Amino acid sequence: MHAGSDADHLPVMIGRLDVLRRDAGRQHEPFEIHVISLDGYSVDGCRRLEELGVTDVIIGFRNAYQMEQDTETLQQKLDAMAWFADSVIAKVRG
């Protein structure tokens, strides 16, 4: 989900940002686009986001809206981060 919408709407929103920046005469200034996206959990997804102009992807390893107490162990959390580092970050940066 992107900004409360489905993933297909992200290019539309980024296009609108481009128009607004151009209209304000700021299209050549540095600008960051941060998203929360399921695409961030795969190498191909990260590359798709990058092609759209996304600069930062916010990744979570648990449901932040879960009302129940978090029962994952520290080791499970570390394992999830290690998987992400090895399976996605290392390959996107490589």
Order of alpha helices (4+ residues) and beta strands (2+ residues): alpha-beta-alpha-beta-alpha-alpha
